[in-house]
Amino acid sequence: MKAIENTNKTYFECFAFGDNPEMADELLALVLSGKKTATVSVVLENEQVPSVGDLSLVLDGHGNPACVIKTVYLEIVKFCDLTWDMVKLEGEDETFEQWRTGNIRYWTRDAIKRGYTFTEQTPITFERFEVVEVFNK
């Protein structure tokens, strides 16, 4: 993949996928292989959501910069309205039920950590992205 230099270095956010180093590295590998081209996130009150065109710096499981992604599509929907056609672009699961079970478990943990209640009605960002820069290790 040819790297595109990001000259302004202004990022919407700097983050690692998941909630632990192993998950961060596993999901990053899916991004870098091209299998993961979308992500979903809980939308909490007073939190800014990305916009199409925003750049984000993705970290590996050790907190090192790994790549830059650009948001190319964004939609906010309730958890219950996410479809397999949407979430299969995350590249993580083989079936919709597997995805639902894993994400309910993940967001239940996240809700405890961040102090919100996760339900089927919780707003979720569905974000498609493309990799625009990869940092060599």
N, C-alpha and C positions, 0 to 999 in steps of 0.2 A: 504494500500500500504506500502510495506516495504521500508524504507528510505535507500539509498546508500550514504555513507559519501563521500563527495568530499574533499579529503585531500589537494589538491593543491590550491583551492579557486581562481584559475585563470579563469576569465570569458571573453568570447568574448565581451559581453555587459551586462549591468545592465539596465533593462527597465520595464515599465508597458505597457501592451497592450492598444491601443486606445489613445485618446487625452484628456480624462477627468477622474476624479476619479470613477464615476459611471460606465463608459465603462470599465475601468481597472478591477474593481471588477467583472463585469458581464463576461468578457472574461476569467479572471482568474478562475472563477467558472467552465466554460466550459472546461478549461485545466485540472483542478483538478478532474472533473467528468469523464474525458477520452473522452468527446465528441469532443473537439478541439485538433487535432493532427497535424495541419499545420497552417502556417501563410504566408501572402504575404506582401512584403514591396517594396516601390519605391527604385530604385537604382540610386543614384546621383553620378555625377563625383567625384572622389577623396574620395569616401566613401568605406571603407572596407566592404566586404560581408562575412558572416560566411562561414565556411567550414564544411564538414561532420566531426563529432566528437567534434566540439566546444560546450562548455557549456555556457549557459546564465543564469543569475540570474533574475528571474521574480519578480517584486514588486506588491503589492496590490495597491489599490487606495489611500492609505495613505502613500505610499513610504516604506512600510515594506517588507522585504524579505519574499516571499511566497513559492517559489519552484525554482528548477534548472531544466532546460530543456537541452537536448542534440540534436544537429542537426544530423539527420540520413539520410537526402536526401536534395539536393539543386539543383535547376535549375533556370536559368535566362531566362525569356521570355518577350516579349512585352505584355502590358496589353491586347491587342486585341487577343492574343494567349492563354490566360488562359481559361481553360475549366471547366465545371461543375464538372467533375470527380476530378479535382484538388481542386477547391475552396470549394467543399462541405465538405472537410476534416477540414475546419475551424470551422465547427459546428455551424455557426451563422445564416444561412438563409435557407429557405425552397425551394427556386428556384434560378436558375442562374440569372434571371432578377432582383430579389430582391437583390442578392449579388452585381451585376453590379451597380445598382442604388446607393446602400449604399456606395460602395467603390469609385465610381466617386465623390460622395458628400464628403466623407472623404478626398480623395486625393486632391480635389480642395481646401479644407480648409488648408490642409498640405502645398500645393504649395504656397499659399499666405503667410503662416507663414515662410516657409523656402526659398522662393524666386526662385522657379523653375516653369516651365510650365508643367502641366499634360495633356497628350494626349493619344490617343489609342496606340501610338508608344512608350510610356514611358517604359523603362526596369523595370521589376518587379522580385524580388526573390520569388520563390515558395519554401518554406522550410517546410519539415516534421520534427517533433521532437517527442521525448519521454521524459516524466517526469522521472528524475533520483533521485530527492531528494525533499521532502516536509518538510517545516518547520512548526511545531505546533505553534499555537498562544496561 
